[in-house]
Amino acid sequence: MTTLVIYDIPDDRIRDRMATACKDYGLVRIQYSAFLGELNHNRREELAYRLRHTLGRNEGNVQLFPICDKDVRLRVEIEGERRRSERVEP
């Protein structure tokens, strides 16, 4: 199932660790503090545990949202001109 992870963490070091954890689980950054990708229930629970451990007692908020395929298909993405021109095509 598609999973959206978003976080608001003021500490740069912890925020970088959150991003690394999300990438380690195969999620793709869609915004500075937002990642999206496919995770089954067990992998989502593992990631939640890792993110909870990473945040520890520090200030911040982390949210994981499982999103069904139907809702993912209804996703709308709007980009400005500059963002499209900066994209590197594979």
Secondary structure, DSSP 8 states (H G I E B T S, - for coil): -EEEEEEE-S-HHHHHHHHHHHHHTT-EEEETTEEEEE--HHHHHHHHHHHHHHHTTSS-EEEEEEE-HHHHHT------HHHHHH----
